[in-house]
Amino acid sequence: MEKTTPWIVDVNAAQQLIEAGATILDVRSRIVWGFGHVINARCVNWQDFSQKTLPDKGKLLDNSQVLEQLLRQIGISNNNPVIVVGNPTSPLHFGEEGRIVWMLRTLGYCQATFVDGGQQALVTAGVALEMWGSQPQQVGDFRINRTTTWEIQADQLQCKLNNSPDLIIVDNREAREYFGATPYGEKRGGHIPGAVHFYFKELLQPNGCLLSSEQIDYKLKLVGIEKGSDQEIITYCTGGIRSAFFVAVLVNLGYTNVKNYAGSMWEWSQAESSSHPLVN
């Protein structure tokens, strides 16, 4: 039986995984990766595994065979843990590490986790780094076994909008986007009717580490999200990246029935306003 690991680990647990030979994925840019990364870390980006054109730009590749092959090429194997390293203190951080972990979990891989605090936490802890160099060439044997536990599609969300009293929709974008700004190519602005706003970076401390579980629970309760309730929590952003990070944090803290709408605003805003409404 495949072992299950937490969605997020602290730096001490991350060090243990690294020392035990975990596959390391670095989601920072290629240039930043080159100027210092954990030894044997492969540079990856979420776009490699996602569809390329609107309205499907935020959704995972729909060809499972191609997706499986891409994941094998970056070393994903069924029985070896994967640790993902991000850069949460960067102003360009969009929660990419959470997206990769959410993707792997959704595709049936139960040993994917990301480092709380990211690269800076590892550096502070003294983890050895290297610069540039070639990336590991080991090919994995991962087989996709997709689950719908943590994802939802547009048509499913559409059906739930007025028919699910326990539904809570969470918009994880900046406030300006929630109120109508379209900085990333959305066709229409605003937010899905009834959505509460919770910017994903509100989960973080200035050092890039997550707030305590008590602090996060308190903040979530302020917008109506309660642990242990019967709520169905659906998250979205522009292309399911920031919202995937949010899902990872909530699932790791024990929230249940949390789903990422990966199509998000790139998909929703392209559809007709009569069937896919937005308000601002």
C-alpha positions as CSV (number, residue, x, y, z in Angstrom):
1,M,0.0,0.0,0.0
2,E,1.3,3.4,-0.9
3,K,2.4,5.5,2.0
4,T,0.6,8.9,2.5
5,T,2.6,12.0,3.7
6,P,1.3,15.4,4.8
7,W,0.6,17.9,2.1
8,I,3.0,20.4,3.8
9,V,6.1,19.7,6.0
10,D,8.3,21.9,8.2
11,V,11.9,22.3,7.4
12,N,13.1,19.6,9.7
13,A,10.9,17.0,8.1
14,A,11.9,18.3,4.7
15,Q,15.6,17.8,5.5
16,Q,14.8,14.2,6.5
17,L,13.0,13.6,3.2
18,I,15.9,15.1,1.3
19,E,18.5,13.0,3.1
20,A,16.4,9.9,2.4
21,G,16.5,10.5,-1.3
22,A,13.2,12.2,-2.0
23,T,12.6,13.5,-5.5
24,I,13.0,17.3,-5.2
25,L,11.0,19.7,-7.5
26,D,11.9,23.4,-7.5
27,V,9.1,25.6,-8.8
28,R,11.0,28.9,-8.9
29,S,12.1,30.4,-12.2
30,R,15.0,28.8,-14.1
31,I,17.2,31.8,-13.5
32,V,16.5,31.8,-9.7
33,W,17.0,28.1,-9.6
34,G,20.4,28.4,-11.3
35,F,21.7,30.8,-8.7
36,G,21.2,28.3,-5.9
37,H,19.1,25.3,-5.4
38,V,19.0,22.2,-3.2
39,I,21.3,19.6,-4.6
40,N,19.5,17.4,-7.2
41,A,16.5,19.6,-7.3
42,R,14.8,19.7,-10.7
43,C,13.4,23.0,-12.0
44,V,9.7,22.6,-13.0
45,N,6.8,24.9,-13.6
46,W,3.1,24.3,-13.4
47,Q,2.6,25.3,-17.1
48,D,4.4,22.2,-18.3
49,F,1.5,20.1,-17.0
50,S,-1.4,22.4,-18.0
51,Q,-3.3,23.3,-21.1
52,K,-1.9,26.1,-23.1
53,T,-4.8,28.1,-24.5
54,L,-7.9,29.8,-23.3
55,P,-10.4,29.0,-22.0
56,D,-8.7,25.9,-20.6
57,K,-5.4,27.5,-19.7
58,G,-5.6,26.7,-15.9
59,K,-6.7,23.1,-16.3
60,L,-4.4,20.0,-16.3
61,L,-3.5,18.4,-19.6
62,D,-6.5,16.3,-20.7
63,N,-4.3,13.6,-22.3
64,S,-3.4,11.3,-19.3
65,Q,-0.8,9.5,-21.3
66,V,1.1,12.6,-22.1
67,L,0.8,13.9,-18.6
68,E,2.0,10.6,-17.1
69,Q,5.0,10.7,-19.4
70,L,5.9,14.2,-18.4
71,L,5.7,13.3,-14.7
72,R,7.9,10.3,-15.2
73,Q,10.5,12.4,-17.0
74,I,10.9,14.6,-13.9
75,G,11.5,11.5,-11.8
76,I,8.1,10.9,-10.3
77,S,7.9,7.2,-9.1
78,N,5.1,5.5,-7.3
79,N,7.2,4.6,-4.2
80,N,9.5,7.6,-3.7
81,P,8.3,10.8,-1.9
82,V,8.3,14.1,-3.7
83,I,9.2,17.4,-2.0
84,V,8.4,20.7,-3.7
85,V,10.3,23.9,-3.0
86,G,8.8,27.3,-3.6
87,N,9.7,30.9,-3.0
88,P,6.8,32.3,-0.8
89,T,8.6,35.5,0.1
90,S,8.8,36.6,-3.5
91,P,6.4,39.2,-4.8
92,L,6.0,37.0,-7.8
93,H,4.9,34.0,-5.7
94,F,1.6,32.6,-6.8
95,G,1.6,29.4,-4.7
96,E,3.2,27.3,-7.4
97,E,4.4,24.7,-4.9
98,G,0.8,24.2,-3.8
99,R,-0.3,23.7,-7.4
100,I,2.2,21.0,-8.0
101,V,1.3,19.2,-4.8
102,W,-2.4,19.5,-5.6
103,M,-1.8,18.2,-9.1
104,L,0.1,15.2,-7.9
105,R,-2.5,14.4,-5.3
106,T,-5.3,14.8,-7.8
107,L,-3.5,12.4,-10.1
108,G,-3.3,9.8,-7.4
109,Y,0.1,10.4,-5.9
110,C,-0.1,10.4,-2.1
111,Q,3.5,11.2,-1.2
112,A,3.7,14.8,-2.5
113,T,4.5,17.6,-0.1
114,F,5.8,21.1,0.0
115,V,8.2,22.8,2.3
116,D,6.7,25.4,4.7
117,G,8.8,28.5,4.2
118,G,10.2,27.3,0.9
119,Q,13.8,27.8,-0.3
120,Q,14.6,30.4,2.4
121,A,13.6,28.1,5.2
122,L,15.9,25.4,3.8
123,V,18.8,27.9,3.4
124,T,18.4,29.1,7.0
125,A,18.4,25.5,8.2
126,G,21.8,24.9,6.4
127,V,20.6,22.6,3.6
128,A,23.4,22.3,1.0
129,L,22.9,24.1,-2.3
130,E,24.5,24.0,-5.8
131,M,24.5,26.4,-8.7
132,W,23.4,25.7,-12.3
133,G,24.6,22.3,-13.4
134,S,22.6,19.6,-15.1
135,Q,19.4,18.3,-13.7
136,P,18.9,14.7,-12.6
137,Q,18.0,12.4,-15.5
138,Q,16.4,9.6,-13.6
139,V,13.0,8.6,-15.1
140,G,10.2,7.5,-12.8
141,D,7.4,4.9,-13.1
142,F,4.4,6.9,-11.9
143,R,1.0,5.7,-13.1
144,I,-1.9,8.1,-13.0
145,N,-4.9,7.1,-10.9
146,R,-7.0,10.3,-10.9
147,T,-9.3,11.3,-8.1
148,T,-12.0,14.0,-8.0
149,T,-11.6,14.5,-4.2
150,W,-9.9,17.8,-4.5
151,E,-11.1,19.2,-7.8
152,I,-14.3,20.4,-9.4
153,Q,-15.3,21.3,-13.0
154,A,-17.1,24.4,-14.2
155,D,-20.4,22.6,-15.0
156,Q,-20.4,21.0,-11.5
157,L,-19.9,24.4,-9.9
158,Q,-22.5,25.9,-12.1
159,C,-25.1,23.4,-10.9
160,K,-24.2,24.0,-7.3
161,L,-24.5,27.8,-7.3
162,N,-28.1,28.1,-6.3
163,N,-28.7,24.5,-5.1
164,S,-26.2,23.9,-2.3
165,P,-27.0,25.6,1.0
166,D,-23.7,24.3,2.6
167,L,-21.6,25.6,-0.3
168,I,-18.9,28.3,0.3
169,I,-17.0,29.6,-2.6
170,V,-13.6,31.3,-1.9
171,D,-11.9,33.7,-4.2
172,N,-8.1,33.6,-3.5
173,R,-7.1,36.5,-5.7
174,E,-6.1,40.0,-4.8
175,A,-8.9,42.4,-3.7
176,R,-8.6,44.4,-6.9
177,E,-9.3,41.3,-8.9
178,Y,-12.3,40.3,-6.7
179,F,-13.8,43.7,-7.4
180,G,-13.3,43.6,-11.2
181,A,-9.7,44.1,-12.3
182,T,-8.5,41.8,-15.1
183,P,-4.7,41.8,-15.0
184,Y,-4.1,38.3,-16.4
185,G,-6.2,38.2,-19.5
186,E,-9.6,37.4,-18.1
187,K,-12.4,38.2,-20.6
188,R,-14.7,39.6,-17.9
189,G,-14.0,40.9,-14.4
190,G,-15.6,40.5,-11.0
191,H,-16.2,37.4,-8.9
192,I,-18.5,34.4,-8.9
193,P,-21.8,35.3,-7.1
194,G,-21.7,34.6,-3.4
195,A,-17.9,34.1,-3.3
196,V,-16.1,35.3,-0.2
197,H,-12.7,36.9,-0.6
198,F,-9.6,35.4,1.0
199,Y,-6.3,36.4,-0.6
200,F,-4.0,33.3,-0.4
201,K,-1.1,35.3,1.0
202,E,-3.1,36.0,4.1
203,L,-2.1,32.5,5.2
204,L,1.6,33.5,5.4
205,Q,4.0,35.2,7.8
206,P,6.5,37.8,6.4
207,N,9.2,35.1,6.4
208,G,7.1,32.9,4.0
209,C,6.1,30.3,6.6
210,L,2.5,29.6,7.3
211,L,0.7,31.2,10.2
212,S,-0.1,28.9,13.1
213,S,-3.1,26.6,12.6
214,E,-5.0,28.6,15.3
215,Q,-4.3,31.8,13.4
216,I,-5.5,30.3,10.1
217,D,-8.6,28.8,11.7
218,Y,-9.5,32.2,13.1
219,K,-9.0,34.0,9.8
220,L,-11.0,31.5,8.0
221,K,-13.8,31.6,10.5
222,L,-14.1,35.4,9.9
223,V,-15.2,34.7,6.3
224,G,-17.5,31.9,7.3
225,I,-15.2,28.8,6.9
226,E,-15.4,26.5,9.8
227,K,-13.5,23.3,10.5
228,G,-15.6,20.3,11.2
229,S,-18.7,21.7,9.5
230,D,-20.6,20.2,6.6
231,Q,-19.5,22.9,4.3
232,E,-18.4,22.2,0.8
233,I,-15.5,24.6,0.1
234,I,-14.7,25.5,-3.5
235,T,-11.8,27.7,-4.3
236,Y,-10.7,29.5,-7.4
237,C,-8.4,32.3,-8.6
238,T,-7.3,33.0,-12.2
239,G,-6.0,29.6,-13.3
240,G,-6.2,27.4,-10.2
241,I,-2.7,28.1,-8.9
242,R,-3.3,30.3,-5.9
243,S,-6.4,28.4,-5.1
244,A,-4.5,25.1,-5.2
245,F,-2.1,26.5,-2.6
246,F,-5.2,27.4,-0.5
247,V,-6.6,23.9,-0.9
248,A,-3.3,22.3,0.1
249,V,-3.1,24.4,3.3
250,L,-6.7,23.6,4.3
251,V,-6.5,19.9,3.6
252,N,-3.2,19.8,5.6
253,L,-5.0,21.4,8.5
254,G,-7.8,18.9,8.5
255,Y,-10.5,20.7,6.6
256,T,-12.6,18.3,4.6
257,N,-14.6,18.6,1.3
258,V,-12.3,21.2,-0.2
259,K,-12.0,21.4,-3.9
260,N,-10.0,23.5,-6.4
261,Y,-11.7,24.9,-9.5
262,A,-8.7,24.8,-11.8
263,G,-10.4,26.4,-14.8
264,S,-11.1,29.4,-12.5
265,M,-11.5,32.9,-14.1
266,W,-9.7,32.0,-17.3
267,E,-12.5,29.5,-18.1
268,W,-15.4,31.1,-16.3
269,S,-15.0,34.6,-17.7
270,Q,-14.8,33.2,-21.3
271,A,-18.3,31.7,-21.0
272,E,-21.6,33.5,-21.5
273,S,-22.5,35.8,-18.6
274,S,-26.0,34.4,-18.6
275,S,-24.8,30.9,-17.7
276,H,-21.6,31.9,-15.8
277,P,-22.4,35.1,-14.0
278,L,-19.9,37.5,-12.3
279,V,-20.5,40.3,-9.9
280,N,-18.3,43.2,-8.7
